[in-house]
Amino acid sequence: MILLASPGQGAQTPGFLQPWLEVPGVADRLAWWSAVTGLDLVRYGTTADAEEIRDTAVAQPLLVSAALAAYEALYPESTELRSERRYGGAGRRPDAAAGHSVGELAAAAMAGVLSPESAMVLVRERGKAMAEAAAITETGMSAVLGGEPEEVLAAIDKHGLTPANVNGAGQIVAAGTLEQLAAFDEEPPAKARLRKLSVAGAFHTEHMAPAVDTLRRVAAGAPVNDPAITLLSNRDGAVVADGADYVARLVEQVSSPVRWDACMQTIRELGVTAIIELPPAGTLIGLAKRELKDTGVELLALKTPEDLDKARDLIEAHSS
């Protein structure tokens, strides 16, 4: 059983899309999605600097477009199914999909819940709304690496912060105001290291409530299908079989913690035998290496087109 995973904000690095432009059809798809989002995704993915692609309104569409471009390279049959009603609904596809935070929009398109164009419209509005919400108050996020989970969560709560990402494998992300994070930095949990994340705000916390309201209005008109494959939710790791429910979860997730630990537990329970992380890959595979090391699951970070043959071999060997 093979699962495709799509990473979240913070995974992007300058120039990561450059080699993908050599793959037939990718440049055309990125040009189309650039028209949909009003952003020059090719420039942002090739020549833009780190500060430009740190902008939430840019980073989120860039990440979703990269994941979908790589997905279509892996599953070319999907490019023949681009209508709102049929994308992902027939032909060869992965057995399961999951996304971390904004990566859930890519997962929704891979599962046929949304068309790529609908996913790009929603991520465009999501990114803008979250950037606007982040500008209201100076907020941020810090990764807590190591420590006892109970002690880490207690320390986060003590400082009025939110465990915005519970990622498993000894990683929890705390989010809140810069003042709260500064106090947390001075009094970290025992046996834990803190690392400030390069994000523009306290995502997946109450600070994103205005963005939820905006996205709820936009999503109400999106054409939605039930998933054609097993689709996991960040809210609680559950397998969601109803497309409308999944989109509603996507909307509410903007101000709710990401439970990637629960997703990995579901991956374990489903008996997934291989995971391919779509570009810009590495983060989720790193977590899986630590959390799922006893399962024998094969892992591949699809970083560049040079990894496509390895990914196709995994698909051949592990697809149900």
N, C-alpha and C positions, 0 to 999 in steps of 0.2 A: 504494500500500500504506500503510495507516494503522496507527499504533501508539499505544496509550494507555499513559501512564506515570503511576505513582503515587509520590508523594514519601515521604521518610522522616522520621524524628523530627528536630525542630528547625524544620520548615517551618510549624508551627502558630503562629498569632497570636491574641490575644484577640478574640473576636467574629466570627471569620471565617465561622462557619456561619450567622450571623443572616439574611443575605439568602436563603439556600437554603431557609429554612422557608416561604417564599412559594411554592415550587414544589410543585404538587400531589403528595401522596404522601410527600414527604420527611420531614415531621414524624412521620408514622405509622411509617415505616421506622426512624427514629431512636429512636422510643419502643420499638419491638420490640427493636432491638439493645441498647437500654439495659437491657431486661429480661434479655437474654441475658448481658450483661457485668456486670450489677449496678452500673452507673454511669449517672448522669444525663447522657447525652451531649449533650442539648439545652442544659442549663445550662452544661456545660463549653465548648461551642462558641459560646455567646452571651454570657454574663455573667461567667464565671470570669476571674480575672486571669491574668497571665503566669506567676506562680509556681505557681498551681494546675495549669495545663496543661503545665507543665514536668515534673511528676511522671510518670515513665516509665509507671507503671501506668495513668495517665489518658491521656497523650499518644498512646500506641500505638493503643488502641481508637478514640480520637477520630479519628485520621488515617485508619484503615482504613474506618471508618463514613462519613466524609466522601467518600472516594474512591468507595465503592460507591454512595452516594446519588446522586452526580453521574453515575456510570456508568449507573444505572438511568434517570436523566432523559434521557440521550443515547440509550439503547437500551431503550425501554419494553417491547419484546418480552421482555426478560429477566425482567420481573416476572411473566410468565406461566409461568416455568420454575423454580419455586422449590424443587422437591423435591430431595433429596440426589442423585438420579441424573440429573436433567435440567437443572439450572441451567447456563445457558450452552451447553447441548449442541445447541440448535436455534435457528432464527430468526436474525435479523440480529445481527451482532456485529463487533467490530473484527477486523482481520487479525492483529494481534499485540499483546502486552502485556508490560510489564516494570515492576518496582517496585524502588525503592531501599530496601534494608534492610527495615523493617517493611512497606513498600509492596508487597513481594512477596506478602504475604497477600491484598491486594486484587487483585493481578494473578492469583493462583491462582483466586480466585472468578470474575473476569471470564473466565478461560479455561475455567471449568467443572471445574477440578480439585477444588475445594472448593465447597460451598454457602456462601452468605453467613453462615449461622448457624455452620457449622463454622469458617469464617475468623474470626468474632468470638469464638468459644470459644478458639481457638488464640491469638489476639492478646491476649485477656484473660489467659490463663495466661503467655504470653510476657512481657507487660508486668510482671506481678507478679513473675515469677521473675527478670527482669533487674533490677528495682528492688531485690529482696532481695540479689542478687549484688553490685550496686553498693554496697550498704550495708556490705559486709564490709571493704572498703578504700577510702580516699578516692582516687578516680580521676577523670579527666576527658578532654577531647578538645580539640585545637586545630587549626584549619585552617591549612595552609601554602599561601600564595598566591604563585605565581611561583617563580622559581629554576629551576635545571636539575634535572630529575627524579632523575638519578643522585645528584647532590649532596644533594638533599633526603632521599632514601631513606637515604643514608649517614649523614646527621646524625641522622635518626630512630633508626637502629640504634645509633649511638654513645651515645645517651642511654638505651638500653634500652626505647625506645618501640616501638609497633606501628603500621605504616601501615594503620590500620583502614578507611579509605575511600580508594581510589585512584580519584578521580572524573574524571580527564582534564581537559582545558582548563586545565592549570596548577594544579590543586588536588589536594592530598593531605591527609588528616586524620591527625594523629598522636594516639595514645591511650596512656595509662598512668597511673601514680600522679601526684598533684599535685606531689610533689617532683621527679619526672622532668620533668614539664612546665615547672616553674619553671626548672630548669637549662637546658632547651631554649630557653626564652624569653630567657635571658641569652646564649645562643650560637646564634642562628638561622642557617639556611643563607644563603649569599650571595644577594643580590638577591631575597630572599623576605620576605613579611610574614606575621606570625602573628596569628591571630584566635581568641580563646577561644570555644568553642561553648557554648550554653546547654543542656547535657545533664547528666544526673545521674551518668554513669559512663563508664568506658572500654569502650564497646560494641564488639563484633566483635574482642575480644582474649581472651587466656587468663583474664582476670578474670571472664568470663561463663560459664566452664565449668559452674558449678552450675546455671545456667539451661538449658543444653543438656540436662543430665540430666533435669530436670523436664519440659521440652518433649518430649523423646523419649518419655517414658512416656505423656504425654497424647496425642500425635499417633498413637501406635500404634493407637488405636481409631477414628480419624477415617475416615469414608467418603470414598474417593478415586476420581476418574475420571481417565482420560487427558485431556490438554488438547485442546480443540476448536479452538484457534487456535495460532499460533506464540507460544511462551512462552519468554522469556529468563531465564537464571539469573545471579544476582549472583556466584556462585562464580568463573565464568570466562567469562561472556558467552555460554555455549552455549545453543542451542535444545534444550529438553528435551521429549521426546515421551512420556515415561512419567510418569504422575501420582504414583506412589509414589516414584519417584526425585526428583521435584521437591519433594515434602513432606519427604523426608529431607534434601535440600539446604537447605530452609528452616530445619530444626532445627539443622543443623550450622553454618549461617551466623551464628548468634548469637555464636559465638566465633571466627569466621573473617573476614578482611578482605572488604569489599565492593569488587568490581572493576567499578565503573560505567564505567570507561574501556573495559573489554572489552565491556560491553553496547553502548556507542556504536559500537565497531568492528563488532560484529555488525549493528547497525542500518544501518550504512553498507553492509556486504556484502549484506544482504538487499534493498537497494534501497528502503527505506522512503521514501515521498515526503511524509508528513505525520505530525507528532507532536502529540498533545493531552495536556497534563499536567493531571491531575485535581486538584481542590482539596485542600489549600491550595497552589495552583500558583505557579510562578515559578522555583524552584531548578533543576529539571532542564532547563527550557527555557533558562535562562541558560547552563548548561553546553553544551547542544546548539548554541546560537547561536555559541559560540566553537569548538567541536570539529567541527561539521558544516557550517560556513558555506560550504564549497566544494561541497556536494552539491545545493544548491537545495531542500532539504527545507523544507516549510512548517511553521511552529511556532505553537502557540497555548497560552497559559497560561489555563486555564479557572478564573478566579478567582471570578466571581459568575455568577448566572443570566443576567445581561446578555450574557454571552459564549456562551450556549447556541446562538443562531442561527448565529454564526460557526463554532462547532464542528460543527453539523449540516451547514453548507455544505461544510466540509472533508471530512466523512464522505461526503457525496454525490459530491464530486469525486475522492476518493482511495481509496475502498474497492475492493478487488479484486472 
